[in-house]
Amino acid sequence: MAGQAPIPAEDLRAAIEPVRDWLAGEAEQPARSVVGTAVKTSARWLAQQVPGRSVEVRVPPHVAVQCIEGPRHTRGTPPNVVETDAATWLRLVTGALTWAEAVAAGKVSASGNRADLSAILPLRPLRQH
């Protein structure tokens, strides 16, 4: 995340708040820009908290970030890739869905021996108490 200012936890929470009712099935899907902001902010927050280049997290069409220390990836398809849709990603980062549930339901594609994000999701500032 070189060149980007750190994202404060308050900004992460503020980006997620407008999508919470949608994620809970209590509201219509917000505008694409609102969902995109929540996805980008949460993925970039993850990358700043768990820096590295061994895993690429993709949430098309919104964002792709590299995170987690380990062998550096520089070209082509990385050996460790996590890919999912926006709603699933946001449910994972907020704790509304567990990693195991998402993988079992086929909502997450995770390839490579470092592509298990269960230890770092949900994101600490978003965990339900």
C-alpha positions in Angstrom: 0.0 0.0 0.0 2.9 2.3 -0.7 1.8 5.8 -1.4 -1.6 5.5 0.4 -2.3 7.1 3.7 -3.2 4.6 6.5 -7.0 4.0 6.9 -8.1 4.7 10.5 -10.5 2.2 12.1 -13.1 4.9 12.3 -13.0 5.3 8.5 -13.4 1.6 8.0 -16.4 1.5 10.3 -17.9 4.5 8.5 -17.5 2.8 5.1 -19.2 -0.4 6.3 -22.1 1.2 8.2 -24.2 2.1 5.1 -24.2 -1.6 3.9 -25.0 -3.3 7.2 -28.8 -3.5 6.7 -28.3 -4.9 3.2 -25.9 -7.5 4.4 -28.5 -8.5 7.1 -31.2 -8.8 4.4 -33.1 -5.9 5.9 -32.7 -3.4 3.0 -32.2 -3.2 -0.7 -28.7 -3.3 -2.1 -27.1 0.2 -1.8 -25.8 2.1 -4.8 -22.7 0.5 -6.5 -20.5 3.3 -5.3 -21.5 2.7 -1.6 -20.8 -1.0 -1.9 -17.6 -0.3 -3.8 -16.4 2.1 -1.1 -17.1 -0.5 1.6 -15.3 -3.2 -0.3 -12.3 -1.1 -1.2 -11.9 0.4 2.2 -12.1 -3.0 4.0 -9.7 -4.8 1.6 -7.2 -2.0 1.8 -7.5 -1.9 5.6 -6.8 -5.7 5.6 -3.7 -5.1 3.4 -2.4 -2.4 5.8 -2.9 -4.6 8.9 -1.5 -7.7 7.4 1.1 -6.4 4.9 2.8 -8.6 2.4 2.6 -9.8 -1.1 2.0 -13.6 -0.8 -1.8 -13.6 -1.1 -3.9 -11.6 -3.6 -7.5 -10.9 -2.4 -9.8 -10.1 -5.3 -13.3 -8.7 -5.0 -14.3 -7.9 -8.6 -15.0 -5.5 -10.0 -14.1 -3.4 -7.0 -10.6 -4.2 -5.7 -7.6 -6.5 -5.6 -5.0 -6.2 -2.9 -1.9 -8.1 -1.9 -1.3 -9.0 1.8 0.2 -11.5 4.2 4.0 -11.9 4.5 5.7 -14.7 2.6 7.2 -15.3 -0.8 6.8 -12.2 -2.9 4.7 -12.5 -6.0 5.7 -10.2 -8.9 4.1 -11.4 -12.2 1.4 -13.5 -13.6 -1.2 -15.2 -11.5 -0.2 -15.3 -7.9 0.1 -18.8 -6.2 -2.2 -17.7 -3.4 -5.5 -16.1 -4.5 -8.7 -15.5 -2.7 -11.7 -14.3 -4.8 -15.3 -13.6 -3.9 -18.2 -11.3 -4.6 -18.8 -8.0 -2.7 -21.6 -9.2 -0.5 -19.7 -12.3 0.6 -16.5 -10.3 1.3 -18.4 -7.7 3.4 -20.2 -10.5 5.4 -16.7 -12.1 6.0 -15.1 -8.8 7.2 -18.0 -8.0 9.5 -18.3 -11.5 10.9 -21.8 -12.1 9.5 -20.4 -15.1 7.7 -17.4 -17.3 8.8 -14.6 -18.3 6.5 -15.5 -22.0 6.8 -19.2 -21.3 5.9 -18.2 -19.2 2.9 -15.8 -21.8 1.6 -18.2 -24.7 2.2 -20.9 -22.9 0.3 -18.6 -22.2 -2.6 -18.9 -18.4 -2.1 -15.1 -18.1 -1.9 -12.5 -19.4 -4.2 -9.2 -19.8 -2.3 -6.2 -21.4 -3.9 -2.7 -21.8 -2.5 -1.4 -22.9 0.9 -1.6 -19.3 2.3 -5.1 -18.5 1.0 -6.9 -19.3 4.3 -8.0 -16.0 5.8 -9.9 -17.5 8.8 -7.3 -16.2 11.3 -7.7 -12.6 10.1 -11.4 -12.4 9.4 -13.6 -10.8 10.6 -11.6 -7.5 10.7 -11.0 -6.5 14.3 -12.8 -3.2 14.3 -15.9 -4.7 12.7 -16.3 -7.8 14.9 -19.7 -8.2 16.5 -19.4 -8.2 20.3 
